Amino acid sequence: MKKYTSKTRKYRTEMNDKILNSGFRDYKKFFALDNKAYINGALPAKTKELMGLVASMVLRCNDCIFYHIDRSIQEGVTREELYETFNIALIVGGSIVMPHLRYAFEVMDEIYCESDEE
């Protein structure tokens, strides 16, 4: 899966660059708003990323799940914190979240494995 995580990050960066350089200014406004929402404030960025992860799992967006797990780990989230976050998503979303819970575990394991290799 390491190839998957690298490929996903590369694709996301390339496509975001393409979108942001399209000349359509409203995209830049949205990206700026999104970026600002996840920076440290009254709530730490780590907490905000976990909140985004719950929403992503309940909304069943694997691209978003990948992104928020990746960012959460960069913000110093532990496996135990991710387990509890996954549980909140499962409680809120119900059994429809199960396939995305499986995906989340796969992504989490791979990203932590990458971190251990560095």
VENZI-V974831 format. One line per field, one symbol per residue. psi: psi as a letter, one per 20 degrees, with the letter a starting at -180 (. if undefined). A space follows every 50 residues. Layout:
psi=???
This chain:
psi=ighggggggggggghgggghjiiohhghgghgggghhjrpchpqhgghhh ghggghghilnhghggghgghghhjjqrghhgghghgggggghahiighh ggggggggggghgghhh.
